[in-house]
Amino acid sequence: MKHLSSDDVRKLHMQLVEMRTRLLDEIHTAEADITAAHEAREGEGRGGSDTSEISRFEELRRSEIEIDENHLRTIEEAEHRISEGHYGVCMDCGKPIARERLLALPTAVRCKVCEESALSH
């Protein structure tokens, strides 16, 4: 983390906290939507297209929750790397991840070169 100032690390940690807060809000909203849709389906006792539409909506919201939970894990991992002093170091080559890359993507685990290499395989 020597390539990052203490102010950089503080700013990046705050970005991670804000990201986590937004994701938790999104998950809470999606869970409330699922509950409301389920109650609507049960309460109305409808069948056919209404039920299948509600089921598709619930499935979509569950998929969104899963994506958000995966993103939460990457945030927690980044916060752990900060606390361990390994934040901003490429997991593949061990070189520093560019400050600009981290500011754009605080959860980055690879430098640009290694990320491009990983995506091409």
Secondary structure by P-SEA (a helix, b strand, c coil): cccccaaaaaaaaaaaaaaaaaaaaaaaaaaaaaaaaaaaaaaaccccaaaaaaaaaaaaaaaaaaaaaaaaaaaaaaaaaaaaccccccccccccccaaaaaacccccccaaaaaaaaac
